[in-house]
Each structure stands twice: as C-alpha cells, then as structure tokens.
Amino acid sequence: MSRCLAELTKNKAFKFHPRWKRVDLTHMMFADDLLLFSRADIPSVSALFAAFTQFSRASGLEANLHKSEVYLAGVNDQMGDQLVSLLGIAKGTFPIRYLGVPLTTRKLSYNECKPLIEKTVTRIKGWSARFLSYAGRLQLIKSVLFGVQLYWCQIFVMPKKIMKEIQRLCRSFLWTCNKVGSKKAPVAWENLCLPKTCGGWNLKDLITWNKAAVLKHCWAFSMKQDRLWVKWMHTYYIQQKDFWTMPVPNGLTWSMRKIWYQRELLLQVGDGSQFVVASKFKIHKAYKHLHRSGVQVPWKRLVCNSKASPKSTFVVWLAVQNRLATKDRLIKWNVSVVSTCELCQQYDEDLNHLFFSCKYSSEVWQLVLNDMGIQRSGLQWHEEVDLAVKKSRSSRKTDATYAMAFIETVYGIWLQRNSQIFSSKVDTPKVVANRILFCVACRQ
C-alpha cells in the first residue's frame, strides 16, 4: 500500500493536499483505517484512487465504499459534486467521530461533547440500582468515570462547561447514588480533590488535569519531537524561529492557539524539564504542580494508614470533619427531625454524644476495648480520635489493630443508628461488638 501511494510523487498529474505538500504526505494508516489526502481536483483524486485500486487488485483486499466518506474543503459545490460522483463515495461533513472522539476544525462545542456526558450518565444509571457504599462509589468514580474523561482531556482543550457538568454528575453520584441529586454535599468537591494527607481523596480536578495535558503538547512543540503533527507544526508555522519567543502565528485553529498560550506556564518553571522523566513528559507531575495541595491535616495517618474496610474508613473520614448527618446538623439544615438520640432515647444527638457518650455506643466500644485487653472506659470523641491517630502512626501490630478497631467501631455504631431510624431495628451491643471484632480479625 505505502509503496503504491509513494509512487504518486512521480506522477505529474497528482498534486499534494495544500497542507501536506511540505511533508510529502499522501496517506495515514491506523489498524484497518486508511486516510488518503490530495488536492481537490479531478486529476489528483483520480491518480490517488488509481494507486489504491492497484493495491486492491494485487492483494485482493478491497475497501468497503459504503463505509467510506470523502471530505472536501476549499472547492465550490460543482467541483465537489464531480469528485463525489467520480469516487462513488458518500460526502461527509465535520465533525466526525474517530476512535471514540470527535474530529473537528473548530472549537469543541457543548453538543459535540454530549456523547461524553451521555456515556457518564449511562454508567451511573447502571450503578444506581445497586446498594453501593460511599467508598464503592468513590472507587467507581476514580477508576471508571474519570478514566473515560481523562482520555478526552489528553487529546482536546475541553470546554469548562463540560468539565463542570461531568464533575456535577460525579458529585451527585457520590453523595446520592444518582445522576441528579439535590442533597447537600457534606464535603466540597474541591476538598475531595486534595491529597489524602490534606484531608481529601486525591480525585482528579478535570479542569486542572486538562491544563496539564495541554502542557504536554506545548512541551512537544518546544522539543521538536519526532511526531508527525509536531513536524507539521514546525514545517508550516514555527519553521526556524524560537518557539519560546516567537509571536503566536496567524491562521492557527482554536485548539492550537490554546496550546500555544500554555507556554507561559512552562516559562514560569523554566522549560518544563522538571516534568520530564526518561525523555517523557509526565502529566501527573505537571498536574501536581498546577493543583493546590492544601494544608496537611493532623489525622492524615488515620485515613492514609488505615487497614480497615474502605467503607468504614470513609465514614470515619466524614466523622473527624464533623460531616456526618447527625441530628444536630440536620436541624441546622432546617430538616424536621426529633433531636433525641435514637440509640439511647435520652439525650440530643450530636457527634460527641454518638461517639461515645451514648450509653449504647459506649457499651459497644467498651466490649471491643476489653477484648483487646484494654481496661478503661470510653473517652470524649476528640480524645478518642487523638489516641487513634497516635496509634495509627505506630508500626506495632497492636497499635494498628487498635486503630482498625476504632474505625470499624465508629462505622458499626453509625450503621446501628441508621438501622434504628430507617428500619426500627437495632442489634445488641454484644452482637455489634462481635461483628466488629470479626471484621478486624479478617483484615489483620
């Protein structure tokens, strides 16, 4: 195929596509896809199609013309109709979808990115019917939903409206297990994108990630990498000029201009060499530089070093920030609830009462402590957290077991509290403590 098409350069009737002449390009192939380029005139198109037909006769491989399309630019309708009639191939229009993404000559519009949103909504609909914990939803967001978005982010300069809509869908799925939710988010999305040591879950901020990915393209310009599109940019626009100081050329597409403008960010850190490892630009290093890291939280080890179940760890993460939906917080949100604790039916429910001033929760924690050989009564919530954080810093097995037991106990009590509210059922402290100890033993 390549040899047949290379022979076109010797054919005087054939003229290169105006934007490919300087790089002598007549075709590109990827897997079983083939893109052919020529000037939009009858002699050039005829010569190009004849070379392709010669290969088909020699190899026995024929293209499916019903699945092929011809794209024209810079010609009048009459000439366009003649070329379409000559080839016998349907005329296509931009944008087109290739490898799952739209190819267009303009700025990506909201409608062109709708397939990305629809794919996200479809995934969420499939998961919404399942009873997933916060930790389960968080893992799906990190591994599946963001995986789809990051593929697009590494190719295009994405519209901010699209990025914000996707983050809204992910946020609603995390807190309500649905694509649309009005529930007040316990923790801001920006905080979820912080590192774990700063009190977040290290989710990707899609807007910042997109900027970091664009920086990679900008770096490729400056390093003159041996890639076709970089070679083309240098041939037609950069030429022999200094990329770092030359003005932005006229005639660039919207996406290329956006990439060009990112060189100011690279200039602020030198030439971007700090993001390069083994001659490869690492997007995650650029993202780490662009994204705010925040201030480290004192309880970071409790979450980062946790050997407890992910769903238990997530609930404790909410609890140490006083973000659980306890009744005192619900009342502040103007939710009509009775303030009395559901487990003891004696005092008003807040975080400090629920862990571990409540008679029920105190008994559960006492049983867990006794089984670990610790003879003491429960402390105030902030004191128990401080002690668990201290234990989580240690490498001793007994301390790791204590930290895990604390996390599982908080989660177990929270489950019983919710069970009493929504099902009017609650297990005895002994049953709950045995369940907690079993979970701890299984994860050691």
Order of alpha helices (4+ residues) and beta strands (2+ residues): alpha-beta-beta-alpha-beta-alpha-beta-beta-beta-alpha-alpha-alpha-alpha-alpha-alpha-alpha-alpha-alpha-beta-beta-alpha-alpha-alpha-alpha-alpha-alpha-alpha-alpha
